[in-house]
Amino acid sequence: MAQHEISHREIYERVVSLEQKVDGLKRDTSGMVEAFQAARGAFTVLEFIAKLAKPILFIGALGAACLALWEQIKIK
């Protein structure tokens, strides 16, 4: 079985080819990476809003209860 000798030129051409493929993959996936980073930022904002929602709902419910009590007092 004869072994095929690989020349430096063939190795260089393969390395160049691989570099081109890697650069292509980097370009193709850069949009997905940007989208994931944007989604991570959006989830951070949504988490902040969720933390604010509970106290705001509590204050709103307390205000509604006070208004209902005031209406009952006014009626009597």
C-alpha positions as CSV (number, residue, x, y, z in Angstrom):
1,M,0.0,0.0,0.0
2,A,1.7,3.2,-1.2
3,Q,1.3,6.3,1.0
4,H,0.4,9.5,-0.6
5,E,2.9,12.2,0.2
6,I,1.2,15.5,0.9
7,S,3.1,18.6,-0.2
8,H,3.4,21.8,1.7
9,R,1.4,23.4,-1.0
10,E,-1.5,21.0,-0.5
11,I,-1.4,21.6,3.2
12,Y,-1.4,25.3,2.7
13,E,-4.4,25.1,0.3
14,R,-6.3,23.0,2.8
15,V,-5.6,25.5,5.6
16,V,-6.7,28.4,3.4
17,S,-9.9,26.5,2.5
18,L,-10.6,25.8,6.1
19,E,-10.0,29.4,7.1
20,Q,-12.5,30.5,4.4
21,K,-15.1,28.0,5.7
22,V,-14.6,29.2,9.3
23,D,-14.9,32.9,8.2
24,G,-18.1,32.0,6.3
25,L,-19.6,30.3,9.4
26,K,-18.7,33.3,11.5
27,R,-20.5,35.6,9.1
28,D,-23.5,33.3,8.9
29,T,-23.8,32.9,12.7
30,S,-23.1,36.5,13.6
31,G,-26.8,37.4,13.0
32,M,-27.9,34.7,15.3
33,V,-25.5,35.7,18.0
34,E,-26.8,39.3,17.8
35,A,-30.4,38.1,18.0
36,F,-29.6,36.1,21.2
37,Q,-27.9,39.0,22.8
38,A,-30.9,41.2,22.0
39,A,-33.2,38.6,23.4
40,R,-31.1,38.5,26.6
41,G,-31.5,42.2,26.9
42,A,-35.2,42.0,26.4
43,F,-35.5,39.3,29.1
44,T,-33.6,41.6,31.4
45,V,-36.1,44.4,30.8
46,L,-39.1,42.0,31.2
47,E,-37.7,40.7,34.5
48,F,-37.4,44.3,35.7
49,I,-41.0,45.0,34.7
50,A,-42.2,41.8,36.4
51,K,-40.5,42.9,39.6
52,L,-42.3,46.3,39.4
53,A,-45.7,44.7,38.6
54,K,-46.4,43.2,42.0
55,P,-46.0,46.4,44.0
56,I,-47.9,48.4,41.4
57,L,-50.8,46.0,41.4
58,F,-50.8,46.1,45.2
59,I,-50.9,49.9,45.2
60,G,-53.7,49.8,42.6
61,A,-55.7,47.3,44.6
62,L,-55.3,49.3,47.8
63,G,-56.4,52.5,45.9
64,A,-59.5,50.7,44.6
65,A,-60.3,49.4,48.1
66,C,-60.0,52.9,49.5
67,L,-62.3,54.3,46.8
68,A,-64.9,51.6,47.4
69,L,-64.8,52.3,51.1
70,W,-65.1,56.1,50.4
71,E,-68.1,55.5,48.2
72,Q,-69.7,53.4,50.9
73,I,-69.1,56.1,53.5
74,K,-70.6,58.8,51.2
75,I,-73.7,56.7,50.5
76,K,-74.5,56.4,54.3
